[in-house]
Amino acid sequence: MAVKAVGTWVAGFRQIGRSDLGCRRAVAGAAAGPNWTLEVSWARGRLECAGVCVKPVEDVKSVEDENLSSAPVSSEVDGGAENAGADEEPGKLNRDLPNGLLPKPLSLTDITVSSHGSNVRVAYQGCPGAFSEAAALKAYPRCVAVPCEQFEVAFKAVELWLVDKAVLPIENSVGGSIHRNYDLLLCHRLHIVGEVQMAVNHCLMTLPGVKKEQLKRVLSHPQALAQCEIALSKLGVIRENVDDTALAAQLVASNDLRDAGAVASAQAAEIYGLEILEERIQDTPDNITRFLILAREPIIPRVDRPFKTSIVFTLEEGSGILFKALAVFSLRGINLTKIESRPQRKRPLRVVDDSNHGTAKYFDYLFYIDFEASMAETRAQNALAHLQEFATFLRVLGSYPMDTSS
Ligand SMILES: O=C(O)C(=O)C[C@]1(C(=O)O)C=C[C@@H](O)C=C1
């Protein structure tokens, strides 16, 4: 279902349509500056793909739903006044328009972002009830959490000003790194502005009345299935991957699957009307996922609280070069908290001529490092200046406050 709405772009502030599961409002018109059209595709209540297309406003089907009801997006579109203002001269106010379709002036509340994050629109991957939604709400307790089908959509939604931030998982204490997000960090120009660490407690859930013995398969996100390896092996069921844990719960409920269970959050069981057969089925009781908060602009690094900095780099060839790269931090007493290497997709192999042993081909890597220091500290600046002496590429992904809450 494609929704077309007139959006407003004023000095970087944007309001857009909201679906029934979190995005309910479309604001027509522009208070100042030019009018733009916005095309957003929604499916199953989630942002599936997002694109901003610049069109003259007269081409636009205007959508306005002021009552913030939980009406599905389709009725928002169908109920909207088709081609409102299509015959108007650009810039001329049509006084015959019903009040609801007149441009709504921006108010102070529209542009004020409270410390709890009200008014902040935060993209996450998954459906309502996903762990990533809980992480978004942990980061910004009063935000509007915007579900997205894939990680990439969340990145794009921030880049296209459809949302203000994205909260995406980067690593889990059992499953390890979420490589897709490492790769996407490099493909996109977003900045890490924070992190959230959250305990992830998985529940096994089914339609009410279904017993464990009836289960032939269990649906969930692959990371969640991996985190519950021991419990699922005991059950002896087939594991089926779906895009997120909450979607697994939704599929079991909406398709009336009596031979299938879902691994998801207690919140998802409540939303989709499933019964929890077993709680905390993850392999280790303390199952922690670390999420990154991404934004279009970096934050100004500070020194009055613990900060972390994330970088990515590639290195010249030569023996001991990675050792030298890591030494720039230890020489300055900077603690490394994470190192991850990813293959360089476009240049997977490096050919090295060694006169003694002939030609060798090695994999070429990108190194991602998190270290405990703020870019406002001289020791961090010096460490990176030193690293640049033998790095062939270096990018600071963000310098941000450490999550010290968990
Ligand atoms: O499927 C979800 O609920 C998610 O939020 C995704 C996700 C992940 O990608 O790692 C997030 C946290 C948990 O580690 C399990 C799954």
PDBQT file of the ligand as one rigid body, heavy atoms in Angstrom, charges set to zero:
ROOT
HETATM    1  O1  LIG A 501      13.724  -9.903  16.618  1.00  0.00    +0.000 OA
HETATM    2  C1  LIG A 501      13.766  -9.022  17.489  1.00  0.00    +0.000 C 
HETATM    3  O2  LIG A 501      12.941  -8.930  18.385  1.00  0.00    +0.000 OA
HETATM    4  C2  LIG A 501      14.871  -8.077  17.458  1.00  0.00    +0.000 C 
HETATM    5  O3  LIG A 501      14.745  -7.014  18.023  1.00  0.00    +0.000 OA
HETATM    6  C3  LIG A 501      16.133  -8.463  16.753  1.00  0.00    +0.000 C 
HETATM    7  C4  LIG A 501      17.186  -9.032  17.666  1.00  0.00    +0.000 C 
HETATM    8  C5  LIG A 501      18.544  -9.122  16.904  1.00  0.00    +0.000 C 
HETATM    9  O4  LIG A 501      18.645  -8.755  15.746  1.00  0.00    +0.000 OA
HETATM   10  O5  LIG A 501      19.520  -9.548  17.536  1.00  0.00    +0.000 OA
HETATM   11  C6  LIG A 501      17.404  -8.132  18.808  1.00  0.00    +0.000 C 
HETATM   12  C7  LIG A 501      17.657  -8.583  20.040  1.00  0.00    +0.000 C 
HETATM   13  C8  LIG A 501      17.812 -10.017  20.321  1.00  0.00    +0.000 C 
HETATM   14  O6  LIG A 501      19.207 -10.236  20.351  1.00  0.00    +0.000 OA
HETATM   15  C9  LIG A 501      17.218 -10.869  19.282  1.00  0.00    +0.000 C 
HETATM   16  C10 LIG A 501      16.869 -10.393  18.091  1.00  0.00    +0.000 C 
ENDROOT
TORSDOF 0
